[in-house]
């Protein structure tokens, strides 16, 4: 058979094209993710995200077999 009309050669050709394209796209995606990570790290760094958070609730300790009335649970 002629190699240009051999079905196995055509399948191999398309398979390797898909593998090469997939490898290229995964490398491009990896570089984009590294860039995106650096961009997010730069945006999140700074005094805006370093300040402590104020908590406006009192702590609620929950223990096993501890009865908590419904009225108190709604208050907390």
C-alpha positions as a printed NumPy array, in Angstrom:
array([[  0.   ,   0.   ,   0.   ],
       [  0.982,   3.532,  -0.573],
       [  2.025,   5.274,   2.73 ],
       [ -0.123,   8.284,   1.904],
       [ -3.26 ,   6.13 ,   1.75 ],
       [ -2.416,   3.715,   4.586],
       [ -5.073,   4.209,   7.314],
       [ -2.61 ,   3.418,  10.099],
       [ -0.197,   6.089,   8.896],
       [ -3.   ,   8.637,   8.776],
       [ -4.074,   7.726,  12.324],
       [ -0.48 ,   7.949,  13.567],
       [ -0.053,  11.306,  11.858],
       [ -3.192,  12.748,  13.486],
       [ -2.343,  11.179,  16.843],
       [  1.085,  12.827,  16.882],
       [ -0.428,  16.133,  15.782],
       [ -2.865,  15.997,  18.717],
       [ -0.065,  15.036,  21.12 ],
       [  2.141,  17.893,  19.927],
       [ -0.745,  20.37 ,  20.082],
       [ -1.74 ,  19.169,  23.543],
       [  1.843,  19.426,  24.793],
       [  2.166,  22.929,  23.372],
       [ -1.119,  24.054,  24.936],
       [ -0.216,  22.559,  28.321],
       [  3.121,  24.408,  28.303],
       [  1.385,  27.665,  27.39 ],
       [ -1.183,  27.063,  30.138],
       [  1.577,  26.358,  32.666],
       [  3.309,  29.654,  31.83 ],
       [ -0.005,  31.5  ,  32.062],
       [ -0.721,  29.968,  35.473],
       [  2.715,  31.012,  36.741],
       [  2.055,  34.545,  35.47 ],
       [ -1.42 ,  34.57 ,  37.032],
       [ -0.057,  33.338,  40.365],
       [  2.572,  36.087,  40.399],
       [ -0.07 ,  38.683,  39.543],
       [ -2.397,  37.518,  42.329],
       [  0.46 ,  37.364,  44.841],
       [  1.426,  40.935,  43.954],
       [ -2.168,  42.156,  44.247],
       [ -2.763,  40.434,  47.583],
       [  0.479,  41.588,  49.166],
       [  0.348,  44.827,  51.06 ],
       [ -1.032,  46.507,  54.138],
       [ -4.644,  45.977,  53.099],
       [ -4.399,  42.224,  53.674],
       [ -1.911,  42.33 ,  56.567],
       [ -4.148,  43.998,  59.148],
       [ -5.831,  41.794,  61.714],
       [ -9.52 ,  41.175,  61.404],
       [-11.907,  42.513,  64.026],
       [-14.28 ,  39.922,  65.361],
       [-17.603,  41.26 ,  66.584],
       [-18.862,  38.088,  68.221],
       [-18.119,  36.467,  71.5  ],
       [-16.693,  32.963,  71.399],
       [-19.117,  30.097,  71.653],
       [-17.703,  26.911,  73.112],
       [-19.453,  23.758,  72.014],
       [-18.855,  20.476,  73.8  ],
       [-20.246,  16.998,  73.25 ],
       [-23.325,  16.251,  75.38 ],
       [-23.601,  19.923,  76.356],
       [-27.166,  21.229,  76.382],
       [-27.621,  24.553,  74.65 ],
       [-31.116,  26.019,  74.902],
       [-32.692,  27.203,  71.686],
       [-33.079,  30.725,  73.06 ],
       [-29.35 ,  30.941,  73.75 ],
       [-28.378,  29.451,  70.407],
       [-30.369,  32.129,  68.578],
       [-28.714,  34.811,  70.672],
       [-25.256,  33.522,  69.777]])
